[in-house]
């Protein structure tokens, strides 16, 4: 760890940490610009950078964006990113009541605590998870990919998991387009030379998240700030508030990291689950929804802790824990870093580097957030009419800069329209992108496993890890079926009553 710290302690690193974190905060503060969109655009702009510094810039941008979304959530009641939706529930009422500075300060300190806790978990958990992953064979990786799509679809579309699964498996279908890896056989190209090369990930993500979000945001009205920054809250008072809510902060850090590790779920789900848990166990639950500091701490701690949590499976399993982590995973491959179970053997120092990068980004986020509150608030006043053409131009330039193919621009536009239609019909985007990312792994490992076991699909049932993953997939599907949930509730309800009677 010390060697990694010494290697990163350069002037270039410091400069990149500061501008990338600040850039992420600005992106996050502007409603309509998500972390996934920012990372997708920045990935194409870091193509000429060295691998270590490019990954550093992207992680710092990621950290800054998730935190920056709390600015507009608190002051405008419009979450800058989906991860800050729960923050708006408590932060905006605090701002309306004249406690804007206190809300912004609490969000900053809570984000710092959550991010540092997640970085510690990354340092502790990643080596153990990589060691477990070394026991995985082809069938295990195939089932892990299927489970990732199923759980992502369930968690991102709670009201109708079927929509999440359709989105995920549509992404898996998109990943099948082009030459397959084992025998270079063309699939779903329909005689098109461009389609035979496959659908590139970055144009698809820029379109699904960037262009689609621009189309959605164009229909929104202009928001107004809730109040002036009249209150003068000190950093020490915010630390004191956090200390009084230390149980909430600790629980939210654990929940955020755990949810972040689940493939494809993301920071927004972590924030809502943590917020719900905080409301359930808080002694001041009646204050929730009216400007509760506990609720604000629960949401911001969890979404920041989920960020390092999402990087854990991306590094050790090559399975991203969130949509932004999926872009980060793609960037790692672009910059010749091979995530997966072998990373601790082939590149053991990289995980330590990522941990320190997260620490640097977290500290920079806290310092810049406390010092530049007013300038960042001024960013929110930029008219949407000026921002939209600039962002759309970046969306066009980014995919084209990676490959110099006009076809990728067409792909981006097609996925932008598709993403807009899916949003209108309430289909989640994260499973779609996760399906595209995991498609190659699922396809190749299933076929490789069948080759190794002489095309006998029943061989998958003779492996303990495979059986455990099959059970998890079935439980995920059954848990989304209302009849199965009701039956389970009756069974476990009867057991609990019987246990109570026997006691």
N, C-alpha and C positions, 0 to 999 in steps of 0.2 A: 504493500500500500504506500509506503514512504517513497519507494522508487517511482511509483506512478505520480505522486504529488510533485516530486522534484522534476520529473519530465514535463509536467504541465505548467510549472511555475515559470512562465516566460512572459515577456511583454506582449507578444503576439496573442497569447492565450487570453491575457487580461483584456486587451482591446476587443477581441472577438466576443468574449463573455459579456462585456458591457453593451456593445451595440446590438448583439443578437437578442439579449434579454430585453433591452429597451424596445427593440423592434417588435418582439413578441408581445410586449405589453400594449403597444400601440395597436397591433393587429387585434388582440383580444378585446381592447376597449371599444373598437368600432363594431357596432352591431352588424351582423351579416358576414363577418370575416371569422371563420372558425379556425381552430388549431390545425385541423387536417388540411384545410385550404392553404394556410400559411406555410405549412411544412411542404406540401406538394409543390408550391411555387418556389420556395427556397431551395428545394432539392435540385431543381433544374438550374438554379443560379450558382450552386456550389460545385458544379461539375468540374470546374478547372482548379479547385482547391485541393490541397493535400487531404488524405483520408481522415487523419486524426482531427484536424481543424474543421473539416466539413461536418463531421459527426458532432463535434463540440458546438458548432454554430446551430445545428438543427435541434439538439437537446436543449440548449439555452432558449432558443425560439419557442420550443414546446412549453417549457416551464413558464416563460414570460406570458405566453398567450393564455394559458389556463388561468393564471393569476389576473391578467389584464381584464378578463371578462367580468371580474367583480366590480370594476369601475362603473361601467354602464349599467350593470345589474342594480347597484346601490343608488346611483344618481338618476337613472332614467327609467328604472323598472323594466329594462330590456336587457336580458343576459347577453353579454358579448359573445359567449360561446354556450353551447348546450350544458356544459359542465357547471355553469353559474346560475342555472335556472332556480335552484333551491336557495341560492344566496339572495336573489331578488325578493323572495317571500318575506325575509326578515330585514334585509338591508334597506330596501326602499322605505318601509314604514319608519325606520330609524332616521333616514334622511329627511323625510317629511316632517318629523317631529323636531328637527333642528340638530340631530346628532350625526350629521354626515361624516364629519372628521373622525368621530369615534368608530363609526361603522367601517370606514376605509382603513383605519389603523388596525382594528381587530381582524379584518380580512387579511391584512398583510402579515401580522404576527401568526395567525392561525395557518396561513399558507406556508410560512417558513417552517413551522413545527411539523406539519404534515409532510412536506417535501423532504425534510431531513430524516424523519422517521422512515419514510419509504426508501430513501437512499441506504439507510442502515439495513433494512430488510433485504434490499438487493444484494448488499455485500454478504449477508449471512445465508440467504436462501439460494441464490443463483448457483453456487458450487454444489450444493446438495441436490438441487433439481437437475443439474447437468449430469451428476453421477447416476441418478435414477434413470435419466433419459438414455444413458449408454446401454441399458438393458432392453431398450425398445428395438423391435425388429420391424420389418416392412409392414406387417399387418397392424402392429401397434400404432405406427405413424398414420396409416390410413384411417384407423378408428379415431385417433386423436383429432385428425382434421374434421371428420364427420361430427364428432362431439363438439368441437369448437363452433361449427356452423349452427348446430342445433341450440347450444346454450346461448350463443349470440342472438339468434333469432328470438328465443324465448325472453331474454332479459331486455332486449331493445324494443320489443312489441308485446308488452305485458297484457294488454287488453285483447289482442288477437295474435298469439304466437305463430299461427299459420302464415300470416303475412311476413313475419320475420324469416321463417323457413323458406318461403317462396323466394324472398329476396336473396337469401344465402345460396340456395341451390341454383338460382339464375346466374349468380356470379360464378358458381362452379361450372355452369354450362359455357359461360363466356370464356373461361380459362381453357376450355377444350378446343377453342378455335385455333387453327394453324397446324404446323408440323408437330406431331407428337415426338417425345424425346427419345424413345427406344429404337424406332425403325424409320423415323422421318416420314411417316405417312400423313398425308394431308387430311384434315378433318374440318368440316363445316366451312371450307373456304369458298365453295361454289365457283371454282375456277378463277378466283381473284388472286393475283400475285401478292397484293398488299395483305389480304387476309391470311394468306399462307404463312406470313410471318407472325401471326398471332395479334391479340389485342394487348398493347403495352399498358402497364399498370399506371404509370404517371399520367398519361392523357385521360385515362378512364377516371382516375381519382380527381384530377383537376376539374373535369367536366361534372362529375357526380356531386362534388362538394362545392366547387368554386362557382361555375356557371349556374348551376341549379340554385345555389344560395342567392346569387345576384338576382335571378329571376324572381325568387320568392320575396326578397327584400324590396324590390322595386314596387311591390304592391302595398308596402307598409307606409304608414304616415310618419311624419317627422316627429321625433320624441323631444320632450323638453325636460330640462333638469328639474329635479324635485325641489331643491332648495339651494341656498348659498352655503359657502363653507364657513359659516359664522362661528361654530363652536371650536374651541382650541383644546383639543385632547392631546395629552402628552403620550409619548411612547410608553413610559413607565405605567401610566394608568391602564393602557391597553394590555400590557404584560400582566398587570394585576388582575384585570378581568379574565384573562386567559387562565391564570393560576387558580382563580376561584372556580373556573369551569374545567379544571384539569382532568376530571373523570370523563367529561364529554369529549375533550380533545384527545385523550388516550384511546377511548373506545372508537372514536371516529377515525383515528390514524390506523387502527387495526382493521376496521371495516373497509376503509378506503384501499389499503394495500391488498387485502384479500380479494376484494371485488376486482381490483385492477389486474390481478393475476389470471382471472377467468378470461379465456380467449374471446375477444371481440366485444366485450361489454362496455367498458369505458368509464370515464370520469363522471359523466352525468348520472349514470345509474348509481355509482358509488355515493355521490352527494345526496341523492334522494333517499337511498337506503339508510345512510347515516343520519340524515335529518329525521326520518321516521323513527329510528331507534332513539335518537336524542329526545324527541317529543314523548315517546312512550315511557322513558325512564327518568325524565326530568322532574324534579320537585316543583318546577315552575312551568309546567306544560301549558297552563292557561295563558301564558304570555306569548306562546308561539303564534305567529301570524300577525302580531301587533308590534314587532320590533324587538324580538328576543335576542339577546347576545348569545345565549346558549345555542339557539338555532343557527345563527350566523357562523359561529365557531364550528358547529357540527358539519355544516355544508362545506365550508372552505377548507377545513382540515382534511376532510375525506377526499375532495376532488384533487387536492395537491398530493396526498399520499397515494392515490390511485395511479398517478403518473409514473413514478418509479416501479410500482407494482406491475403496470402494463409492459414495462421494459423487461421484466424478469423472464416471462415465457418467450419474448421475442429473442432474447440473447441465448437462452438455453435450449429452447425447442424449435426456434424459428417459427413460432406461432404468436402473432401479436395479440396483446391484451386489449387493444383499443384501436379505433380507426387512425388516430395520429401515430400510434406506435407501428401501425402497418406501413405508413409512409416512411417512418424511420427505418423499419426493417428493409424496405426496398432500397433506401439510400445506402444502407450498409453493404448490400450486394453490389450496388453501383460503384462504391468506393473500395471494393475488394476485401471486405470483411465478411467472413462466413459464419453467421450465427448458427447455433445448433449445439448438440451435446458435445461436440469435439472442440468447442471454442476454449474450454478450460485447458485443453491439451495443446492445441495449435496456437492459441493466442491468449495465454492466461492473464497477461497484463491488461488486456482490453477491458475486462470487466471492472478491474480496479480503476482504470481511466474513466469509465462511465460513472462510477460512484463519485469520484472527485469532481467530475464535470457537473453532476447534479448538485453537489455541495456548493460549488462556485456559483452556479446559476441561482440557487436558492438564496444565497447571501446577496448576490447582485440584485435579485428581485426585491428582497426586503429593503435594501438600502435605497434603490431607485424608487421603489414604491412610496417610501416615507418622505423622500426628498422632493420628488417630482409630482406630488399629488395634483397641485393646481395646473401645471402645464399639461398633464395627462387629461385632466378634465376639459381643458381647452380643445383638445383633439376631438372631443365629442361634438364640438360645434361646427366641424367641417361639413358643409352641405353634401348630402348624398349624391346630388346631381354632379358634383365634381369628382367624387370618389369612384363612382360606378364605371365610367369609361377608363380610368387609370387601372382599376383592378381587372377589368375585362381585357385590357391590352396585355397585362402581365399573364393572364390566363392563356392568351394566344401565343405569347412569346415563349413561355416556359416549356411546353411540350415540344414545340418546334426546335428549340435550342438543343434539346437532348439528342435528337436523331436527324434533324434537318429533313424530315419527311412531312409533306403537306397532309398526308394521310392521317397522321397523328392529330392534326388540328381538326380534321373531320370527325375522328373518334371522340375527341374532347367535346365537340359540339353535340354529337349524337348522345353522349352520356349526360351532357348538360340538360338536354330536353327530356331524356329518360328520367333523370334524377328529379327534375321539376314535376313531371307527371306522377312519379312515385310518391313524392312528398304530398302532392295534392290528394292522393289516395291513401295517405298515411302508411306507406311502406317504409321501413327503416333503411337507411343507407349503409350503416356499418356492416351488416351481414353480406350485402352485395360485394363490397370491397374485400371483405374477409374471404368470401368464396373465390374471388379472382386470385387472391394471394395464395390460398391453400390448394387451389385446383391442381397445380403441378405436383405438389407433394402427395395429394390424395390419389391422383391418377397413377403416378409412377410407382408408388409403394404398393398399391393394390395389385398392379400387374406384375411387379417384381416378386411379391409374395406368392402369387399364383404360379409363376415360373419356378420358384424354389421348391414349391410343394406339388409340382407336377399337375397343375390346374385343379387341385382339389380344394374347393372353398371350405369344406368342413374342417380343414386343418386349422382354421382360425379359432375353432372351439377348443383346441388342445393346448392353448397358451393362457396361463393365468392372467397376465396383464390384459390380454385381448378380451377375456371374459369379463374382467372388471370394467373395461371401457364400453363393452356392449351393454352391460347392466346400467351404466351411467346414461348411455344414449336412450335406452328404453325408459328409464325413470324420468328423464327430461321430457320425453314425448308424453308419457302418462300423466306427469304433473301438469301438463297444459290442457289435458282433457277434463272438462268440468265434471263429468260423471265419475271419472277416476278420482278426482280431488274430493268429491263428496263421499265416495266410498271409503277413501283413506281417512277422511275426517271422522266418519262413523266408527271405523275400526279402532283408530287410536283413541277416539273419545271414549269408547266402551272400555278399552284397556285401562285408561287413566281412572275411570270411575271404579272399575273392579279393583285396581291397586289401592285406591283410596279406601274402599270398603274393607279390604283385607287388612289394611294397616290399622 
